[in-house]
């Protein structure tokens, strides 16, 4: 099953926020993206239904095993692509923005080739 780009972004953001804050709630994701509470609530509902996240009775969000795998993949792609773009002369802000778009569509073969350049 192909996961939507927005879901990949949400999962990656949960991983980033978990590493930064320790615990993640929907409001943290609202603030991270500057989206409305209702849109994040709907997105979290879908991620729960698709078994990418779990939410406890206090509203704390954790990634399931399959959610974590996607989040880590997106984070690795985003980080490496950003660094690579900066290394070839792209300014940091543009590199991060472009990496965010590229990370969703780049083939595994192309990503591995770029990854091997960094070694």
Backbone torsions as a table, in degrees:
resi	resn	phi	psi	omega
1	UNK	NA	131.7	178.3
2	UNK	-83.7	128.8	178.4
3	UNK	-91.1	145.1	180.0
4	UNK	-69.4	150.7	178.4
5	UNK	-56.2	-42.7	-179.0
6	UNK	-63.6	-37.6	178.3
7	UNK	-65.2	-40.1	176.4
8	UNK	-60.1	-42.1	178.7
9	UNK	-63.8	-42.6	178.9
10	UNK	-63.1	-44.1	-179.8
11	UNK	-63.4	-43.1	177.6
12	UNK	-61.8	-42.0	-179.5
13	UNK	-64.8	-36.2	178.0
14	UNK	-63.5	-42.3	177.4
15	UNK	-61.8	-46.6	179.8
16	UNK	-61.0	-46.8	-179.2
17	UNK	-66.5	-38.1	177.6
18	UNK	-60.1	-44.3	179.2
19	UNK	-66.7	-32.0	-177.2
20	UNK	-84.5	-42.6	-171.5
21	UNK	-105.2	-20.8	-175.8
22	UNK	94.1	-51.3	177.1
23	UNK	-125.7	148.6	-177.6
24	UNK	-125.6	133.4	172.9
25	UNK	-124.1	166.0	-178.6
26	UNK	-55.2	-38.2	-178.7
27	UNK	-62.5	-31.4	177.0
28	UNK	-65.5	-37.2	178.7
29	UNK	-72.1	-38.6	174.5
30	UNK	-55.2	-49.0	-178.0
31	UNK	-68.8	-36.8	-179.3
32	UNK	-61.6	-45.9	-177.6
33	UNK	-94.8	-15.1	-172.9
34	UNK	60.1	42.4	175.6
35	UNK	-101.8	169.8	179.0
36	UNK	-75.5	153.4	177.4
37	UNK	-58.5	-44.7	-179.6
38	UNK	-61.4	-38.8	-179.1
39	UNK	-67.8	-37.2	177.3
40	UNK	-69.6	-38.3	178.6
41	UNK	-60.8	-44.1	178.0
42	UNK	-64.3	-44.1	179.8
43	UNK	-61.9	-42.8	-179.9
44	UNK	-66.3	-35.5	176.8
45	UNK	-60.7	-45.8	179.6
46	UNK	-65.0	-41.6	178.8
47	UNK	-64.0	-36.4	176.0
48	UNK	-66.4	-46.7	-178.7
49	UNK	-61.8	-32.4	-179.8
50	UNK	-90.3	6.5	176.0
51	UNK	63.6	38.3	174.0
52	UNK	-97.8	-25.6	178.8
53	UNK	-137.7	162.8	169.8
54	UNK	-126.8	150.6	178.6
55	UNK	-131.0	128.4	-179.6
56	UNK	-85.2	-179.9	-175.7
57	UNK	-64.8	-20.0	178.4
58	UNK	-93.4	1.0	178.1
59	UNK	89.5	8.5	178.4
60	UNK	-78.9	134.2	-175.1
61	UNK	-102.4	133.3	172.6
62	UNK	-128.8	148.1	177.7
63	UNK	-81.0	137.4	171.6
64	UNK	-76.0	175.8	179.8
65	UNK	-57.8	-45.1	-178.9
66	UNK	-73.1	-31.1	175.3
67	UNK	-67.7	-40.5	179.1
68	UNK	-64.7	-40.2	180.0
69	UNK	-60.5	-43.2	178.7
70	UNK	-68.3	-44.4	-179.3
71	UNK	-59.5	-44.1	-179.6
72	UNK	-66.6	-38.9	178.1
73	UNK	-62.5	-46.3	-179.5
74	UNK	-66.3	-40.6	179.9
75	UNK	-63.9	-43.8	178.6
76	UNK	-61.8	-46.0	179.5
77	UNK	-61.1	-47.7	-178.2
78	UNK	-59.6	-48.2	-177.9
79	UNK	-62.7	-50.1	-176.6
80	UNK	-66.7	-43.3	-179.9
81	UNK	-64.9	-39.0	177.0
82	UNK	-61.3	-48.8	179.7
83	UNK	-60.6	-42.9	-178.8
84	UNK	-63.7	-45.9	179.7
85	UNK	-62.0	-40.8	177.2
86	UNK	-62.5	-40.6	-177.9
87	UNK	-65.6	-21.8	178.0
88	UNK	-101.3	13.5	170.4
89	UNK	104.6	3.9	178.2
90	UNK	-81.0	137.6	179.9
91	UNK	-66.9	155.6	-170.7
92	UNK	-56.7	-45.7	-178.0
93	UNK	-63.9	-47.7	179.8
94	UNK	-64.7	-40.8	179.7
95	UNK	-59.5	-44.3	179.9
96	UNK	-65.3	-42.2	179.4
97	UNK	-65.4	-45.3	179.7
98	UNK	-66.3	-40.8	179.2
99	UNK	-59.7	-37.2	179.5
100	UNK	-62.3	-36.6	178.7
101	UNK	-78.2	-44.2	-175.8
102	UNK	-65.6	-37.4	-173.8
103	UNK	-57.0	-23.6	-177.2
104	UNK	-86.9	-22.2	-172.2
105	UNK	-116.3	-13.6	-177.1
106	UNK	-68.6	139.9	178.2
107	UNK	-72.0	159.2	177.2
108	UNK	-62.3	-38.4	179.7
109	UNK	-61.6	-47.8	-179.8
110	UNK	-66.1	-40.6	179.5
111	UNK	-63.0	-44.1	179.6
112	UNK	-62.6	-37.6	178.7
113	UNK	-63.8	-43.4	178.0
114	UNK	-65.9	-41.6	179.0
115	UNK	-59.9	-40.1	179.9
116	UNK	-69.0	-25.3	175.7
117	UNK	-64.4	-31.8	-175.9
118	UNK	-76.3	-12.0	-176.2
119	UNK	-81.7	NA	NA
